[in-house]
């Protein structure tokens, strides 16, 4: 479980650093506004990624062993 949490956190952190400047430039908003906008996406997808991975492992790998 700890590996799953670290993978999700590091993935979202890397995505945050890439997407904030792009969102700020595209939407013509400040980096601070783009950061908070992206935090909303990060929180949603962090929870989604964790739940999806957990359920995938539970349903598809439980029958194998």
SULLINBEL-V987367 format. One record per residue. N is the residue number from 1. RES is the residue in one letter. PHI is phi as a letter, one per 40 degrees, with the letter a starting at -180 (999 if undefined). NEAR is the number of other C-alpha atoms within 10 Angstrom. Layout:
N/RES/PHI/NEAR
N/RES/PHI/NEAR
This chain:
1/X/999/8
2/X/c/7
3/X/c/8
4/X/c/12
5/X/c/14
6/X/c/11
7/X/c/14
8/X/c/18
9/X/c/16
10/X/c/11
11/X/c/13
12/X/c/19
13/X/c/13
14/X/c/10
15/X/c/13
16/X/c/17
17/X/c/12
18/X/c/11
19/X/c/15
20/X/c/21
21/X/c/17
22/X/c/13
23/X/c/18
24/X/c/17
25/X/c/13
26/X/c/10
27/X/c/11
28/X/f/11
29/X/b/13
30/X/c/13
31/X/c/15
32/X/c/12
33/X/c/15
34/X/c/21
35/X/d/18
36/X/c/12
37/X/c/14
38/X/c/18
39/X/d/15
40/X/c/10
41/X/c/12
42/X/c/18
43/X/c/12
44/X/c/11
45/X/c/15
46/X/c/16
47/X/c/12
48/X/c/13
49/X/c/17
50/X/c/17
51/X/c/12
52/X/c/13
53/X/c/12
54/X/c/13
55/X/c/11
56/X/c/12
57/X/c/12
58/X/c/11
59/X/c/10
60/X/c/9
61/X/b/10
62/X/c/9
63/X/c/8
64/X/c/6
65/X/i/4
